Amino acid sequence: MSEVEQKKGFSWMGLLFGGAYYAGYGQLGTGIIMGAITGIFLVPGFFVHLYAGFKGKKALPVGKQPFEWPKAICVAFVPAVVYMALLGIIAVIVK
């Protein structure tokens, strides 16, 4: 299978994991930004995951470099941290 054929298609892992998928393949900054967008804006966060699904195979070195699980796991928690921070800010404002 040639490299051109291998780079085509939709990445289901990109769709499901978004920023964590990008971070696992070495694009830590992009992964953190994608995770933060998902944490701040829920509906645009869905589009971030769609973007990762459509562009993941083309933009990432899938199969050429090992997946870095520690980075992916850390970035997977970014949306939760952002949610907690926003809830804390809202609680202070409402109080």
SELO-14189 format. One record per residue (C-alpha): residue number from 1; residue in one letter; x, y, z. Coordinates in pm, whole numbers, plus 32768, in hexadecimal, padded with zeros to 4 digits. Layout:
# residues N
+-------+-------+------+------+------+
: mardo : setor :    x :    y :    z :
+-------+-------+------+------+------+
:   NUM :     A :    X :    Y :    Z :
...
+-------+-------+------+------+------+
***
This chain:
# residues 95
+-------+-------+------+------+------+
: mardo : setor :    x :    y :    z :
+-------+-------+------+------+------+
:     1 :     M : 8000 : 8000 : 8000 :
:     2 :     S : 8095 : 814B : 7F9C :
:     3 :     E : 80B8 : 8274 : 8082 :
:     4 :     V : 7FB1 : 8337 : 7FC1 :
:     5 :     E : 7EB0 : 8223 : 7FF3 :
:     6 :     Q : 7F0C : 8200 : 8161 :
:     7 :     K : 7ED2 : 8373 : 81A5 :
:     8 :     K : 7D6D : 836D : 8123 :
:     9 :     G : 7C3A : 832D : 81F0 :
:    10 :     F : 7B90 : 8383 : 8333 :
:    11 :     S : 7C31 : 834A : 8488 :
:    12 :     W : 7B38 : 82BF : 8581 :
:    13 :     M : 7C39 : 82DF : 8696 :
:    14 :     G : 7C5F : 8451 : 8641 :
:    15 :     L : 7AE6 : 847D : 8652 :
:    16 :     L : 7AC9 : 83D2 : 87A3 :
:    17 :     F : 7BF9 : 8462 : 8851 :
:    18 :     G : 7C3C : 85B0 : 87A0 :
:    19 :     G : 7D59 : 866A : 8847 :
:    20 :     A : 7DDB : 8536 : 88FD :
:    21 :     Y : 7E09 : 8489 : 87AD :
:    22 :     Y : 7ED9 : 85AD : 872C :
:    23 :     A : 7FA9 : 85BA : 886C :
:    24 :     G : 7FED : 8446 : 885C :
:    25 :     Y : 808D : 8472 : 8708 :
:    26 :     G : 8170 : 858C : 8776 :
:    27 :     Q : 80A0 : 86C6 : 873E :
:    28 :     L : 807F : 871F : 88AD :
:    29 :     G : 8034 : 8891 : 887A :
:    30 :     T : 7F21 : 884B : 877E :
:    31 :     G : 7E91 : 8742 : 8863 :
:    32 :     I : 7E84 : 882D : 898E :
:    33 :     I : 7DDD : 893D : 88C0 :
:    34 :     M : 7CDF : 8846 : 8837 :
:    35 :     G : 7C98 : 87C9 : 8997 :
:    36 :     A : 7C6D : 892A : 8A1C :
:    37 :     I : 7B7A : 8983 : 8906 :
:    38 :     T : 7AB5 : 8849 : 8955 :
:    39 :     G : 7AAF : 88AA : 8AC5 :
:    40 :     I : 7A45 : 8A13 : 8A93 :
:    41 :     F : 794A : 89EC : 8979 :
:    42 :     L : 7886 : 88A9 : 896C :
:    43 :     V : 77EE : 88CE : 8810 :
:    44 :     P : 792D : 894B : 8766 :
:    45 :     G : 79DC : 8831 : 8820 :
:    46 :     F : 7912 : 873F : 874E :
:    47 :     F : 799F : 87E4 : 8616 :
:    48 :     V : 7AFF : 87C4 : 86A4 :
:    49 :     H : 7AC8 : 864D : 86B9 :
:    50 :     L : 7A3E : 8646 : 8557 :
:    51 :     Y : 7B72 : 8703 : 84E0 :
:    52 :     A : 7C53 : 8607 : 858F :
:    53 :     G : 7B96 : 84EE : 84E7 :
:    54 :     F : 7BB1 : 857E : 8389 :
:    55 :     K : 7D15 : 8606 : 839F :
:    56 :     G : 7DB5 : 8510 : 8492 :
:    57 :     K : 7E3D : 8418 : 8396 :
:    58 :     K : 7EC3 : 852A : 82B5 :
:    59 :     A : 7F62 : 8605 : 83C0 :
:    60 :     L : 7FF0 : 8500 : 84AD :
:    61 :     P : 8103 : 83FB : 8483 :
:    62 :     V : 8018 : 82D7 : 84C2 :
:    63 :     G : 80D8 : 8192 : 84A9 :
:    64 :     K : 8226 : 8242 : 847B :
:    65 :     Q : 8262 : 82A5 : 85E3 :
:    66 :     P : 81EE : 81FA : 8723 :
:    67 :     F : 80C0 : 8284 : 87D8 :
:    68 :     E : 8125 : 833B : 8918 :
:    69 :     W : 8023 : 82D4 : 8A1B :
:    70 :     P : 8096 : 83B8 : 8B3A :
:    71 :     K : 8065 : 84F1 : 8A66 :
:    72 :     A : 7F13 : 8478 : 89E8 :
:    73 :     I : 7E99 : 8427 : 8B47 :
:    74 :     C : 7F05 : 857B : 8BCD :
:    75 :     V : 7E57 : 8634 : 8AB1 :
:    76 :     A : 7D1D : 8561 : 8AE1 :
:    77 :     F : 7CF2 : 860D : 8C34 :
:    78 :     V : 7D0C : 8770 : 8BA5 :
:    79 :     P : 7B93 : 8796 : 8B5F :
:    80 :     A : 7B40 : 8723 : 8CC1 :
:    81 :     V : 7C37 : 881A : 8D58 :
:    82 :     V : 7BA7 : 8933 : 8C85 :
:    83 :     Y : 7A42 : 88D4 : 8CED :
:    84 :     M : 7AA7 : 88D8 : 8E5D :
:    85 :     A : 7B53 : 8A28 : 8E3A :
:    86 :     L : 7A23 : 8AC0 : 8D8F :
:    87 :     L : 793A : 8A34 : 8E99 :
:    88 :     G : 7A1C : 8AC5 : 8FA7 :
:    89 :     I : 7A14 : 8C1A : 8F02 :
:    90 :     I : 789A : 8C0C : 8EDE :
:    91 :     A : 7876 : 8BA5 : 904B :
:    92 :     V : 7947 : 8CCF : 90BB :
:    93 :     I : 787F : 8DBE : 8FE0 :
:    94 :     V : 772C : 8D39 : 9050 :
:    95 :     K : 7790 : 8D37 : 91BF :
+-------+-------+------+------+------+
***
